[in-house]
Amino acid sequence: MPDFSPLMDGIDAVVAEIDVHCDCLAQDLLPDDREHIERNLAGGCARGLMLIALHQQLLNIQLDRMVLDQLVEAD
């Protein structure tokens, strides 16, 4: 069974980054500050979506492996 801890750590880091940016956007910022944060938030969201996609692929692989194992045991 693969170790999920690095993936989960990455997801936690992305969520924390998004939380920080959203908190910053809620504050009274100058327009230049707000643009900089929004630009960085897009990168954080992209990383988060990539981690979600990787996690989904990993789950698909595990499910396929479980099905194959059950088919082998049934023979």
MODELLER restraints for C-alpha pairs under 7 A, 6 or more apart:
rsr = mdl.restraints
at = mdl.atoms
rsr.add(forms.Gaussian(group=physical.xy_distance, feature=features.Distance(at['CA:11:A'], at['CA:48:A']), mean=6.53, stdev=0.5))
rsr.add(forms.Gaussian(group=physical.xy_distance, feature=features.Distance(at['CA:11:A'], at['CA:51:A']), mean=6.35, stdev=0.5))
rsr.add(forms.Gaussian(group=physical.xy_distance, feature=features.Distance(at['CA:14:A'], at['CA:44:A']), mean=6.29, stdev=0.5))
rsr.add(forms.Gaussian(group=physical.xy_distance, feature=features.Distance(at['CA:14:A'], at['CA:48:A']), mean=5.56, stdev=0.5))
rsr.add(forms.Gaussian(group=physical.xy_distance, feature=features.Distance(at['CA:17:A'], at['CA:44:A']), mean=6.78, stdev=0.5))
rsr.add(forms.Gaussian(group=physical.xy_distance, feature=features.Distance(at['CA:18:A'], at['CA:41:A']), mean=6.53, stdev=0.5))
rsr.add(forms.Gaussian(group=physical.xy_distance, feature=features.Distance(at['CA:18:A'], at['CA:44:A']), mean=6.50, stdev=0.5))
rsr.add(forms.Gaussian(group=physical.xy_distance, feature=features.Distance(at['CA:21:A'], at['CA:37:A']), mean=6.40, stdev=0.5))
rsr.add(forms.Gaussian(group=physical.xy_distance, feature=features.Distance(at['CA:21:A'], at['CA:41:A']), mean=6.36, stdev=0.5))
rsr.add(forms.Gaussian(group=physical.xy_distance, feature=features.Distance(at['CA:25:A'], at['CA:34:A']), mean=6.41, stdev=0.5))
